[in-house]
Every structure is written in C-alpha cells, then in structure tokens.
Amino acid sequence: MTPEFISNKKKIFDLWAPSYDWLLPSVFYQTVHKRLLEYVDLPTTANVLDLGCGTGRLLARLADKFPELRGTGLDLSSQMLQVARQKNRHRPRLIYVEGKAESLPFADGQFHAVFNTISFLHYLEPQQVLNEVARVLSPHGRFYLVDTSLKSQAEIPLNLGSLGKVRLYSPQQRENLGVAAGLLCVSHHYLLGPVLLTIFAKPSLPNNES
C-alpha cells in the first residue's frame, strides 16, 4: 500500500467523520449490521476486533447484544476514531486504536472473532489483510467479511471519484483468499442486495503444535 494511497483515503474519511453518522451511509450500515448480527455466533466472553470500525457503530451493537463482550476497533482515520471514542457507551469494554489492516498491532491468536464491514474493497493488498486476520484469530475463531460482491469470477476495479479506486470480489475469490491465509469458508449470506457476508473459520492447531 503506497503512502500516497493511505494519505488520500485517510484525508477523505477524516473529512467525513463529523457528519458521517448523519449521512446516508448510516441508514445503510444500520440495516447491514442488523442482518449481520443474525449470523454472529460468539462465546460469552468474546474478545473481538472490528477492522475499519469507522465511528464504532458495529462494535456498539455487538456490545449491546453480548453484555460480556470486549472489543477493539481499528481504523486508518483518526477523526473517525475520535467520534467513536466520544460516543463510546461501553467503556472500558470497547477501545479504539489507529492502524492499518495490513499490519495489525495485535498479538497472535488474540481475538475470538474479526469483523470487516464495507472496508475490504479499499485494500490494495487483500491477501496481506487476510494473512493478518488469520494471525490474530484464535483457533476456531471466525472472520465476518461484509462487502459488496460480484457473481463474476473476474476481479472488478472501480473508480469512486474522491474515494479513489476500489476492488470487488466474487464469492469464489473470497474463498481463495481465505484458503491462502489458512482460513476455511463456512458460508455466504446476502444481507442487502449485492452486499455479501462471508464467514471464515480458523482451523484448530495440529496436534503437534501448541
């Protein structure tokens, strides 16, 4: 991921942050999150990570549904994180940190589940993101990937103006990326139009590993 690409994306989301929860995406995300939660299965005291957490809406909804859940939100935009911290009703269970999905500042096997909602299309290095997700997931942990998808097997690059170029992936391409990172595809579920939830699972460690 180039420094210029990172800087441009960060500037855009920093500018959006103050009004983001009042824009059209807020209504869209509310619907997507509600349908996503129908498929989420977590242990009672789960520790979860939300990549591209934005203003923290998904983590807040997860914390409402799972009263003993602990969560970390990571985002590239410091301004988005500022809004998330200001609206955090679940301190100290939820925390927010700045960072990149391609180089997660977390320990191996730290999280029971990782969430990524409408962010994957922005990544220039999708395989590296999957590798990092697999690294920080505990054995049997799950990765909930939600993003616009295509039925075509061809990766489709799009230009969204100020947001720059994004890439959409077919269900099979998602599965291939997951397998390359050591994650198994559990299922696919369409949540809203072309918005697809893909659930991955991290296998348990082989008997000869600790």
C-alpha positions in Angstrom: 0.0 0.0 0.0 1.6 3.3 -1.1 2.0 6.3 1.3 0.0 8.5 -1.1 -2.9 6.0 -1.3 -3.0 5.8 2.5 -2.9 9.6 2.9 -5.7 10.2 0.4 -8.0 7.7 2.0 -7.3 9.0 5.4 -8.0 12.6 4.4 -11.3 11.6 2.9 -12.6 9.8 5.9 -11.2 12.4 8.3 -13.3 15.0 6.5 -16.4 12.8 6.6 -16.1 11.9 10.3 -18.0 14.8 12.0 -21.1 14.2 9.9 -20.7 10.5 9.0 -23.4 9.2 11.3 -25.9 11.6 9.8 -25.2 10.8 6.2 -27.0 8.2 4.0 -24.4 5.5 4.8 -25.6 5.5 8.4 -29.0 4.1 7.3 -27.4 1.6 5.0 -25.0 0.4 7.7 -27.8 0.1 10.3 -29.6 -2.3 8.0 -26.5 -4.3 7.1 -25.4 -4.5 10.8 -28.8 -5.7 11.9 -28.8 -8.5 9.3 -25.2 -9.4 10.1 -25.9 -9.8 13.8 -28.4 -12.6 12.9 -25.4 -14.8 11.8 -22.9 -13.9 14.5 -22.0 -16.7 16.9 -19.6 -15.7 19.8 -18.5 -17.2 23.1 -20.0 -15.4 26.1 -16.8 -13.5 27.0 -15.6 -13.0 23.4 -12.8 -10.6 22.5 -13.4 -9.2 19.0 -11.8 -6.9 16.5 -13.5 -4.6 14.1 -11.3 -3.6 11.1 -12.3 -0.3 9.5 -14.5 0.4 12.5 -15.3 4.0 11.5 -17.4 5.7 14.2 -17.8 2.5 16.1 -21.4 1.7 15.3 -20.9 -2.1 14.8 -18.9 -2.6 18.0 -21.6 -0.7 19.9 -24.3 -3.0 18.5 -22.2 -6.1 19.3 -21.6 -4.9 22.9 -25.4 -4.3 23.3 -26.1 -7.9 22.1 -23.3 -9.6 24.0 -23.1 -8.0 27.5 -19.7 -9.5 28.4 -18.0 -8.9 25.0 -14.8 -7.0 24.8 -13.9 -5.3 21.6 -11.3 -3.3 19.8 -11.9 -1.0 16.8 -9.2 -0.2 14.4 -9.3 2.5 11.7 -7.0 4.5 9.5 -8.9 7.7 10.2 -8.0 9.5 13.5 -11.1 11.6 13.2 -13.4 8.6 12.8 -11.8 7.2 15.9 -12.3 10.5 17.8 -16.0 10.3 17.1 -16.1 6.6 18.1 -14.4 7.4 21.4 -16.8 10.3 22.1 -19.8 8.1 21.6 -18.4 5.0 23.4 -21.2 3.9 25.8 -19.4 0.7 26.7 -16.1 1.8 28.3 -13.9 0.1 29.3 -15.2 -2.9 27.3 -14.6 -1.2 24.0 -11.4 0.6 22.9 -10.4 2.2 19.6 -6.9 2.4 18.1 -5.4 3.9 14.9 -3.7 1.5 12.5 -3.6 -0.4 9.2 -5.3 -3.7 8.4 -2.2 -4.8 6.5 -0.1 -4.7 9.7 -2.2 -5.2 12.8 -0.7 -4.1 16.1 -2.0 -7.2 18.0 -0.7 -10.5 19.3 -1.1 -13.8 17.5 -4.4 -15.5 18.4 -5.7 -12.5 20.4 -9.3 -12.4 19.1 -12.2 -14.8 19.0 -13.7 -13.0 16.0 -12.8 -10.3 13.5 -15.3 -8.2 11.6 -14.7 -6.1 8.4 -17.7 -4.2 7.1 -17.6 -2.4 3.7 -13.9 -1.8 4.0 -12.3 -4.7 2.2 -13.0 -3.1 -1.2 -10.5 -0.4 -0.3 -7.5 -2.6 0.4 -4.6 -2.7 -2.2 -3.2 -5.8 -0.5 -6.2 -8.0 0.2 -4.1 -11.2 0.7 -2.0 -9.4 3.3 -5.1 -8.3 5.2 -6.4 -11.9 5.2 -3.0 -13.1 6.4 -3.1 -10.7 9.3 -6.7 -11.6 10.2 -5.7 -15.3 10.3 -2.7 -14.4 12.5 -4.7 -12.5 15.2 -7.6 -15.0 15.2 -7.6 -17.7 17.9 -8.1 -21.4 16.8 -11.8 -21.9 15.9 -12.1 -18.1 15.6 -14.3 -16.6 12.9 -13.8 -13.8 10.4 -17.0 -12.0 9.3 -16.3 -10.2 6.0 -19.1 -8.0 4.7 -18.8 -6.1 1.4 -20.3 -5.6 -2.0 -19.6 -8.6 -4.1 -20.0 -9.8 -7.7 -21.1 -13.1 -9.1 -18.4 -12.8 -11.8 -15.1 -14.6 -11.2 -13.2 -11.6 -12.5 -11.9 -9.1 -10.0 -13.5 -5.8 -10.9 -11.7 -2.5 -10.3 -13.9 0.6 -9.9 -13.2 4.3 -9.5 -15.4 6.0 -7.0 -14.3 9.6 -7.6 -13.0 11.1 -4.4 -12.7 7.6 -2.8 -10.4 6.5 -5.5 -10.2 3.0 -6.8 -11.8 0.1 -5.1 -12.0 -3.6 -6.0 -14.9 -6.1 -5.7 -14.5 -9.8 -5.4 -16.7 -12.8 -6.2 -17.6 -15.4 -3.5 -15.1 -17.8 -5.1 -12.3 -15.2 -5.0 -13.0 -14.5 -1.3 -12.8 -18.2 -0.6 -9.5 -18.4 -2.5 -8.0 -15.5 -0.5 -9.2 -17.2 2.7 -7.7 -20.5 1.9 -4.3 -18.9 1.0 -4.3 -17.4 4.5 -5.3 -20.7 6.2 -9.0 -19.8 6.7 -11.9 -22.0 5.7 -15.1 -20.6 4.2 -18.1 -21.6 6.3 -20.9 -19.9 4.4 -22.1 -17.0 2.3 -25.2 -14.9 3.0 -26.5 -11.9 1.0 -27.5 -9.2 3.5 -28.8 -6.4 1.3 -28.7 -6.5 -2.5 -25.1 -7.3 -3.6 -23.8 -6.9 0.0 -22.4 -10.3 0.9 -21.4 -11.7 4.2 -18.7 -14.4 4.0 -17.9 -16.3 7.2 -14.5 -17.8 7.6 -13.2 -20.1 10.4 -9.7 -20.6 11.6 -9.0 -24.3 12.0 -7.7 -25.7 15.3 -4.0 -26.2 15.6 -2.5 -29.6 14.5 -1.8 -32.0 17.4 2.0 -31.4 17.2 1.6 -27.7 17.7 1.0 -25.9 21.0 
